[in-house]
Amino acid sequence: MNGGRLSRATTRKRKRVFRITTALALVLALVGIIAFAALIDKKQDSALPESDEIATEMVDSESEQPADAETESTDTIYIEQPYTKVYADDRVTVVYEADLGDRFERLETVSGFVKVQLNERLTGWVTEESVTTEATALSDDEVIAAWQQVVPNASESVLDWIGKDLETVRAELGSPSAVQRDQVNEYHFYDGFFLMVRDQKVRAVDWDKQAIATPDVQPTREQATGIWFEGETVQLKLFPYSGVMRVRLEQK
């Protein structure tokens, strides 16, 4: 009799344990499902966008850039003042003086200075306030006509020289009477004019001590110390001094 009662008590106890265990298992399973669903939602909310367009907009957003970050760009800038100082990397040492209208590739802008590519091997820094990205352009025909007005005795063969490699031009002109150099250019002097050479190409031709003359065309910029005419592929620059002027016809 005692053995039978113990057996029934044991059976009831086992059933209670089974029911409790089953209930706990169901609760744990339900908690696990809820937690997994919440984790999936969180991952979806924080995932990076798959669209390249959206990602680009996020990167380019002004709010993503620190206030002191360097501005990277590869646009073209023009010098706005004659005799603009160009500095070395210390932004103190002057390595070159740029002319009004000189055109350079901008590499970056940092703390009010613009880094420019001066020639194939040299970079320099100019103040941001001394440059512009806008230049009202004339037609090349208008610029060449203005050049012919201020240097009427110049040969039209000059137009074939600018942009050519130095060796080709020297084969036509012969050896110069003198050569001078600065950090950026070479200057090859001939009778009545000189070639400005950069990276072994003739970039411009200059005529010094020319009579003051005013072309019949509106300049891109006009100042007391320099007048600049911007064409499609060529530039004309006039630099008055002491009652005469230096004239430069230059390839862009």
C-alpha positions as a printed NumPy array, in Angstrom:
array([[  0.   ,   0.   ,   0.   ],
       [  2.752,   2.493,   0.988],
       [  4.667,   1.627,  -2.158],
       [  1.574,   2.362,  -4.317],
       [  1.024,   5.794,  -2.729],
       [  4.695,   6.747,  -3.204],
       [  4.466,   5.745,  -6.814],
       [  1.427,   7.989,  -7.442],
       [  3.047,  10.916,  -5.587],
       [  6.175,  10.496,  -7.616],
       [  4.142,  10.403, -10.816],
       [  2.256,  13.582,  -9.911],
       [  5.553,  15.301,  -9.009],
       [  7.076,  14.33 , -12.347],
       [  4.031,  15.673, -14.193],
       [  4.304,  19.001, -12.363],
       [  8.021,  19.235, -13.201],
       [  7.271,  18.427, -16.848],
       [  4.554,  21.077, -17.065],
       [  6.79 ,  23.701, -15.435],
       [  9.732,  22.789, -17.683],
       [  7.542,  22.952, -20.775],
       [  6.142,  26.33 , -19.763],
       [  9.646,  27.729, -19.139],
       [ 10.8  ,  26.421, -22.474],
       [  7.903,  28.134, -24.253],
       [  8.588,  31.414, -22.429],
       [ 12.3  ,  31.27 , -23.297],
       [ 11.487,  30.471, -26.897],
       [  9.097,  33.424, -27.1  ],
       [ 11.702,  35.757, -25.535],
       [ 14.278,  34.512, -28.027],
       [ 11.979,  35.179, -30.98 ],
       [ 11.243,  38.72 , -29.765],
       [ 14.947,  39.448, -29.185],
       [ 15.905,  38.131, -32.618],
       [ 13.252,  40.276, -34.327],
       [ 14.503,  43.38 , -32.48 ],
       [ 18.1  ,  42.636, -33.513],
       [ 17.095,  42.329, -37.185],
       [ 15.249,  45.671, -37.045],
       [ 18.252,  47.362, -35.447],
       [ 20.613,  46.043, -38.106],
       [ 18.309,  47.234, -40.873],
       [ 18.118,  50.72 , -39.322],
       [ 21.919,  51.053, -39.069],
       [ 22.924,  49.4  , -42.356],
       [ 24.87 ,  51.501, -44.932],
       [ 22.808,  52.435, -47.99 ],
       [ 23.356,  50.184, -50.973],
       [ 22.803,  53.003, -53.482],
       [ 26.02 ,  54.682, -54.67 ],
       [ 24.08 ,  57.892, -55.248],
       [ 22.908,  58.081, -51.636],
       [ 26.368,  57.223, -50.341],
       [ 27.901,  60.014, -52.441],
       [ 25.415,  62.536, -51.109],
       [ 26.287,  61.568, -47.546],
       [ 30.024,  61.926, -48.156],
       [ 29.636,  65.26 , -49.903],
       [ 27.341,  66.707, -47.25 ],
       [ 28.785,  69.8  , -45.569],
       [ 27.734,  68.448, -42.189],
       [ 30.096,  65.502, -42.627],
       [ 33.22 ,  67.676, -43.109],
       [ 35.17 ,  69.05 , -40.131],
       [ 35.499,  72.828, -40.027],
       [ 39.303,  72.749, -40.436],
       [ 39.429,  70.095, -43.159],
       [ 41.495,  70.712, -46.294],
       [ 39.454,  71.373, -49.433],
       [ 40.55 ,  69.153, -52.314],
       [ 39.929,  70.231, -55.894],
       [ 41.501,  70.208, -59.327],
       [ 39.968,  73.315, -60.914],
       [ 41.765,  76.165, -62.648],
       [ 42.507,  79.497, -61.003],
       [ 43.697,  82.839, -62.414],
       [ 45.981,  85.329, -60.714],
       [ 44.169,  88.643, -60.176],
       [ 47.144,  90.938, -59.443],
       [ 50.477,  91.539, -61.233],
       [ 53.575,  90.504, -59.287],
       [ 51.63 ,  88.173, -56.985],
       [ 53.972,  86.412, -54.572],
       [ 54.067,  82.621, -54.76 ],
       [ 55.361,  80.915, -51.62 ],
       [ 57.137,  77.667, -50.822],
       [ 55.537,  75.074, -48.538],
       [ 56.466,  77.159, -45.486],
       [ 54.18 ,  79.892, -46.942],
       [ 56.847,  82.441, -46.044],
       [ 59.656,  81.988, -48.598],
       [ 58.853,  83.583, -51.977],
       [ 59.779,  81.297, -54.89 ],
       [ 58.128,  83.152, -57.783],
       [ 56.112,  86.218, -58.758],
       [ 53.058,  85.45 , -60.895],
       [ 51.594,  87.861, -63.456],
       [ 48.039,  89.07 , -63.827],
       [ 46.004,  86.403, -65.629],
       [ 48.482,  83.583, -65.021],
       [ 46.54 ,  80.325, -65.118],
       [ 47.347,  77.409, -62.816],
       [ 45.807,  74.151, -61.657],
       [ 44.523,  74.406, -58.079],
       [ 45.547,  71.374, -56.004],
       [ 44.001,  72.282, -52.637],
       [ 42.934,  75.18 , -50.433],
       [ 44.105,  75.381, -46.81 ],
       [ 43.633,  78.199, -44.279],
       [ 43.366,  81.015, -46.824],
       [ 46.115,  79.709, -49.14 ],
       [ 45.758,  77.964, -52.498],
       [ 48.271,  75.338, -53.574],
       [ 48.982,  75.487, -57.324],
       [ 50.991,  73.464, -59.843],
       [ 53.62 ,  75.858, -61.211],
       [ 55.331,  73.45 , -63.589],
       [ 55.891,  69.701, -63.88 ],
       [ 58.19 ,  69.547, -60.857],
       [ 57.228,  72.507, -58.653],
       [ 54.192,  73.543, -56.614],
       [ 53.626,  76.758, -54.697],
       [ 51.127,  78.633, -52.532],
       [ 49.288,  81.901, -53.196],
       [ 46.8  ,  83.697, -50.985],
       [ 43.183,  82.832, -51.704],
       [ 42.291,  86.524, -52.046],
       [ 44.768,  86.927, -54.923],
       [ 43.06 ,  84.417, -57.253],
       [ 39.778,  84.027, -59.119],
       [ 38.065,  81.177, -60.953],
       [ 36.125,  83.478, -63.277],
       [ 37.49 ,  85.14 , -66.379],
       [ 35.292,  86.7  , -69.055],
       [ 36.541,  85.244, -72.327],
       [ 36.828,  86.934, -75.705],
       [ 37.244,  85.101, -78.99 ],
       [ 40.788,  84.242, -80.09 ],
       [ 40.268,  86.485, -83.127],
       [ 39.545,  89.452, -80.855],
       [ 42.617,  88.764, -78.709],
       [ 44.897,  88.372, -81.745],
       [ 43.517,  91.586, -83.273],
       [ 44.251,  93.399, -79.999],
       [ 47.804,  91.991, -80.023],
       [ 48.345,  93.199, -83.595],
       [ 47.201,  96.679, -82.554],
       [ 49.761,  96.957, -79.731],
       [ 52.64 ,  95.175, -81.518],
       [ 51.946,  96.009, -85.198],
       [ 55.408,  94.966, -86.418],
       [ 55.272,  91.425, -84.946],
       [ 55.265,  88.54 , -87.393],
       [ 52.2  ,  86.296, -87.498],
       [ 54.592,  83.321, -87.314],
       [ 54.583,  84.01 , -83.555],
       [ 51.201,  82.289, -83.48 ],
       [ 52.905,  79.102, -84.649],
       [ 55.54 ,  79.251, -81.912],
       [ 53.419,  79.34 , -78.785],
       [ 52.545,  75.845, -77.63 ],
       [ 55.354,  74.221, -79.634],
       [ 58.282,  72.388, -78.07 ],
       [ 61.411,  74.493, -77.644],
       [ 63.565,  72.395, -79.963],
       [ 61.184,  72.938, -82.883],
       [ 61.066,  76.721, -82.378],
       [ 64.822,  77.012, -81.939],
       [ 65.326,  75.114, -85.187],
       [ 63.535,  78.033, -86.875],
       [ 64.924,  80.924, -84.822],
       [ 68.421,  79.689, -84.07 ],
       [ 70.216,  80.094, -80.744],
       [ 69.093,  82.923, -78.44 ],
       [ 71.423,  85.748, -77.497],
       [ 70.843,  84.997, -73.794],
       [ 68.906,  82.647, -71.516],
       [ 67.653,  83.521, -68.047],
       [ 65.895,  81.25 , -65.567],
       [ 63.773,  81.468, -62.467],
       [ 62.162,  78.723, -60.408],
       [ 59.331,  78.202, -62.918],
       [ 60.35 ,  79.367, -66.413],
       [ 63.233,  79.935, -68.822],
       [ 63.47 ,  83.139, -70.89 ],
       [ 65.191,  82.883, -74.293],
       [ 66.103,  86.312, -75.673],
       [ 66.109,  87.233, -79.36 ],
       [ 66.252,  90.553, -81.189],
       [ 63.171,  92.52 , -80.073],
       [ 61.396,  89.749, -78.151],
       [ 61.912,  86.777, -75.842],
       [ 60.304,  83.361, -75.434],
       [ 58.897,  82.226, -72.107],
       [ 59.577,  78.481, -71.857],
       [ 58.06 ,  76.088, -69.323],
       [ 58.507,  72.298, -69.285],
       [ 60.421,  72.608, -72.583],
       [ 57.497,  74.213, -74.399],
       [ 57.174,  77.804, -75.586],
       [ 54.31 ,  79.137, -73.487],
       [ 54.48 ,  82.835, -74.409],
       [ 56.274,  85.498, -76.41 ],
       [ 57.074,  88.88 , -74.817],
       [ 57.902,  92.258, -76.367],
       [ 59.401,  94.753, -73.939],
       [ 59.533,  98.567, -74.083],
       [ 56.566,  98.886, -76.409],
       [ 54.714, 102.168, -76.912],
       [ 51.603, 102.512, -74.798],
       [ 48.545, 101.562, -76.868],
       [ 44.935, 100.695, -76.062],
       [ 43.266,  97.885, -78.069],
       [ 39.699,  98.394, -79.351],
       [ 38.269,  95.571, -77.233],
       [ 37.022,  95.291, -73.661],
       [ 39.651,  93.615, -71.428],
       [ 38.921,  90.808, -69.007],
       [ 40.649,  92.797, -66.218],
       [ 42.147,  96.279, -66.276],
       [ 44.36 ,  97.805, -63.582],
       [ 46.968, 100.545, -63.503],
       [ 49.766,  97.954, -63.511],
       [ 48.297,  95.377, -65.861],
       [ 45.625,  94.706, -68.499],
       [ 44.493,  91.164, -69.299],
       [ 42.579,  89.858, -72.336],
       [ 41.384,  86.251, -71.984],
       [ 40.763,  84.334, -75.214],
       [ 39.594,  80.83 , -75.969],
       [ 43.118,  79.407, -76.295],
       [ 45.383,  82.473, -75.982],
       [ 45.846,  85.401, -73.608],
       [ 47.136,  88.922, -74.155],
       [ 48.688,  90.803, -71.218],
       [ 49.894,  94.409, -71.143],
       [ 52.116,  95.663, -68.311],
       [ 52.645,  99.454, -68.442],
       [ 55.686, 100.965, -66.686],
       [ 57.691, 104.197, -67.032],
       [ 55.833, 105.363, -70.144],
       [ 56.223, 102.08 , -72.033],
       [ 54.816,  98.575, -71.597],
       [ 55.691,  94.894, -71.79 ],
       [ 53.341,  92.851, -74.017],
       [ 52.845,  89.097, -73.624],
       [ 50.956,  86.758, -75.961],
       [ 50.498,  83.469, -74.12 ],
       [ 48.987,  80.053, -74.637],
       [ 46.382,  79.035, -72.063]])
